[in-house]
Amino acid sequence: MAIKVKMDVLEKVQAESKGVSNLAAKIGIGRVALWSIRTGQGNPGETFVEGFLRAFPEYKFEDAFFLDEA
């Protein structure tokens, strides 16, 4: 089981942040890590989830993430 980010939410906050670099900085991760998550090559880890929820307090965990049981 893995945590996944809801892509529509990620795209929305990226647009609000005016780009990948700004979004990565807000969350506190590198651009490469963010790219890996966006392309499905990686899953969001604890740092990403904590950083996302801190940067965007209007979202609850269940609003932005889901558990992939595959």
N, C-alpha and C positions, 0 to 999 in steps of 0.2 A: 504494500500500500504506500502511495506517495502523495505528497501535497502538490497540487497544481494550482496555477493562478488562472483566473478567468480572463481570457484574452480580451474580451470587450472592455473590461475594467482597466486592464493594463494599457490598452490603446487610448482610452479616455484620459487617464492620468498622464500618459506620455504627451498627448496633445496639449493638455493643460500646463505641463512642465516645459513645453516648447523644445522637445527633443529628447533623444536617448541619453545624451551626456548629462543634461540637467536632471533628468529623472533618476539616473544612477547615483548622482551626487546627493540628491534628496534622500534616497533610500539608504545610502551609505555603502554601496557596492560598486564594483568596477563595471565599465561598459561591456567588457567581454562576458562577465557573468550575466548581466542583463540580456545581452544578445543570446546567450545560451538558453536562457529561460524562454525568451520570446520565440525562438525557433524550435522549442521542444527538445533540444539536445540535453537540457539539464532541468532539474527541478528546483524550486525555491527552497532554500534552507532556512534555518533559524534566523540568520542575519537578515536575509531578505524579508521574511515575514515580519520580524520585529521592526525593521526599518520602514517597511511599507506602512504598517499600522501606525507608527509614530509620525510619519510624514503626511499621512492622509487619515486623520482621526475620524473623519466622517464615515469611513468604511469599517464595518465589523469584519471579523475573520471570515464569516460565512458569506459576506457580500463579495469578497474578492478572491477567495480560495475555495477549493473543494478537494476531497480525498478521492484519488483514483485507485480503485481496488483491483485494477488489472495487473 
